[in-house]
């Protein structure tokens, strides 16, 4: 059975504040650390390499720094799961780095791995690059398609609305419009021509007063 305990009159706030959960967070600002300090931190080689890559990943110094970390790459590779860890690091470098970063990372890999293993990892690198290129191409294509679709939709909406205006005016003026002429007006996509027909329809008494001649 559950019993609800209510605070007694006169209880201090501190008594109940002690029962309220309190959370804290630690902020490790890598951008404020020097390279030497990050390399001197305690922790496995993968952690120190990750700190360095994150510290310089968004700067123009990354390509120049990577060769200096070859020993850390080698230590990561020597771990039991070193190959998997290197793949993670490479994937990050592919996504955030430019061509100079890619070239520097390739050289580091060849300096710490045998030829076959380096090429295997470079194969996964190539797959990442292809995937990245496809994704970027798809995004650009979608953006261009949406922009083109909006423009075409706006143009079609304008021409359709103006065509219906022409027909309404002709109907109001008692001008007979056969089905062929109706379809010609409704399917016209030239807004300037529709504007011309609209102006003529305001004073037209016959269909020939409006249209430019036979279709």
Secondary structure, DSSP 8 states (H G I E B T S, - for coil): --------TT--HHHHHTTS---------GGGS-HHHHHHSSS-HHHHHHHHHHHHTTSTTHHHHHGGGHHHHHHHHHSTTHHHHHHHHHHHHHHH--HHHHHHHHHHHHHHS-HHHHHHHHHHHHHHHHHHHHHHHHHHHHHHHHHHHHHHHHHHHHHHHHHHHHHHHHHHTT----HHHHHHHHT---HHHHHHHHHHHTT-SSGGGTS-S--
